[in-house]
Amino acid sequence: MSPAPFTYEPVGATRDDPAFCPPGFHPMLVRTRIGEGQAVFRRAAEAVLTWEMHRAMGVGIDAAADRAAPGVDVTVSLAGLVKAPCRIVWTAEEPRRAGWAYGTLRGHPETGEESFVVDRTGDGTVWLTVAAFSRPAKWYARAGGPATRGLQHAYARRCGTVLRRLCAAVAED
């Protein structure tokens, strides 16, 4: 049996251009400074790649693997009420960049793609970038209008806050 199809095109577009947004979708780009140094980068990358950051936020993650990898199905649940089926479309594990993106599957309240990428710049600063393009798929997401997008931005900012906290002990070493 073939896997469920994605609910949008172009799949994988956030990989090379996090600011990309196809017509009819809403863009999101939130960048948060996490800390400095190779140890902070490694800790942040691991927390993102293993769902630890999401779980530390209180988000339910039901994943078919312990680590993000292309093709892995993930269902994100919020407060046990909203279930959002997704599939990992790409991952990156490079010396200065690590992360992944998932695309929406049927049943997700939104249609689109969201990426979570940790990068270490030339000066050693470690950043988390959460980028997405999306549009409502379910009636309640449409009814929420701008408030739905506001919640998505708040979620992205919270990712940065939680990841910074997870990396704080490493930064002190």
C-alpha positions in Angstrom: 0.0 0.0 0.0 1.4 3.4 -1.0 1.7 6.1 1.7 -0.9 8.8 2.0 -0.3 11.7 -0.4 0.7 15.1 0.9 -2.0 17.8 0.9 0.0 20.5 -0.9 2.6 21.3 -3.5 5.6 21.9 -3.7 6.7 19.3 -1.2 10.2 20.1 0.2 10.3 23.7 -0.7 11.4 24.9 2.7 14.7 23.0 2.4 16.6 25.6 0.3 14.5 28.7 0.9 12.8 29.0 4.3 11.2 32.2 3.1 9.5 30.5 0.1 5.7 30.8 0.1 3.5 29.6 -2.8 0.5 31.7 -3.9 -2.5 31.2 -1.7 -0.5 30.3 1.4 0.5 32.3 4.5 4.3 32.5 5.2 5.9 32.3 8.6 9.6 32.8 9.5 10.6 33.0 13.2 14.3 33.0 14.1 15.5 32.7 17.7 19.0 33.0 19.1 19.7 29.8 21.2 23.3 30.5 22.3 26.9 30.1 21.2 29.4 27.4 20.4 29.7 23.9 19.0 28.4 22.2 22.2 25.2 24.3 22.1 24.8 23.5 18.4 25.2 19.8 18.9 22.7 19.8 21.9 20.2 21.9 20.0 20.5 19.7 16.9 19.9 16.6 18.9 16.9 18.0 20.7 15.3 19.0 17.4 16.1 15.8 15.5 14.8 13.5 18.3 11.5 15.3 19.0 12.8 16.4 22.4 12.1 20.1 21.8 8.5 19.4 20.8 7.9 17.0 23.7 9.4 19.5 26.2 6.8 22.0 24.9 4.0 19.6 26.0 3.2 18.7 22.4 2.2 15.1 21.8 4.4 13.4 19.2 3.5 10.0 17.9 6.3 9.2 15.4 7.2 6.0 13.5 10.9 6.5 14.4 12.9 7.9 17.3 14.6 10.4 15.0 13.5 12.6 12.1 14.1 10.9 8.7 12.6 11.4 5.3 9.4 9.4 5.0 8.7 9.0 8.8 5.1 9.6 9.7 4.4 11.8 12.7 1.1 12.8 14.3 1.4 15.9 16.4 -1.4 16.4 19.0 -2.2 19.6 20.9 -3.9 19.2 24.2 -5.0 15.7 23.1 -7.7 17.3 21.1 -6.2 18.4 17.8 -4.4 15.6 15.8 -2.2 16.7 13.0 -0.8 13.9 10.7 2.4 14.8 8.9 5.3 13.1 7.1 9.0 14.2 7.2 9.9 15.5 3.8 13.6 16.2 4.4 16.3 16.3 7.0 19.7 17.9 7.3 22.6 16.8 9.5 25.5 19.0 8.5 28.4 20.5 10.4 26.7 23.8 10.8 23.0 23.0 10.0 20.6 20.4 11.3 16.9 20.0 11.2 13.9 18.8 9.3 10.6 19.7 7.8 7.2 17.9 7.7 4.4 18.2 5.2 0.8 17.9 6.0 -1.3 14.8 5.3 -5.1 14.4 5.1 -6.7 15.1 8.5 -4.3 17.9 9.4 -6.0 21.2 10.3 -3.7 23.1 8.0 -2.2 22.4 4.5 1.5 23.1 4.0 5.0 22.6 5.3 6.9 23.5 8.4 10.6 23.3 9.1 12.7 23.4 12.3 16.4 24.1 11.6 19.3 24.8 13.9 22.3 26.5 12.4 25.6 27.9 13.6 26.8 31.0 12.0 30.4 32.0 11.2 30.7 33.9 14.6 29.5 30.7 16.5 26.0 31.9 17.2 23.4 29.1 17.3 19.9 29.9 15.9 16.7 28.1 15.6 14.6 29.0 12.5 11.0 27.8 12.3 9.7 28.4 8.8 6.3 27.5 7.2 3.9 28.1 4.5 0.3 27.1 5.3 -3.4 27.7 4.8 -6.4 26.4 6.6 -7.7 22.9 5.7 -10.4 22.4 8.4 -13.3 24.6 9.2 -12.0 25.6 12.6 -8.7 26.7 11.2 -10.5 28.8 8.6 -12.8 30.2 11.3 -9.8 31.2 13.4 -8.5 33.4 10.6 -5.7 35.7 11.7 -5.9 34.2 15.3 -4.8 30.8 13.9 -1.8 32.4 12.3 -1.0 34.2 15.5 -1.1 30.9 17.4 1.3 29.4 14.8 3.7 32.3 15.4 3.4 31.9 19.1 4.2 28.2 18.8 7.3 29.0 16.8 8.5 31.5 19.3 7.9 29.0 22.1 10.0 26.4 20.2 12.9 28.9 20.5 12.3 29.6 24.2 12.1 25.9 25.0 15.2 25.0 22.9 17.2 27.7 24.6 16.2 26.3 28.0 17.2 22.8 26.9 20.6 24.1 25.9 21.3 26.3 28.9 23.3 23.7 30.9 25.6 23.0 27.9 26.2 26.8 27.5 27.4 27.0 31.1 30.0 24.2 30.7 
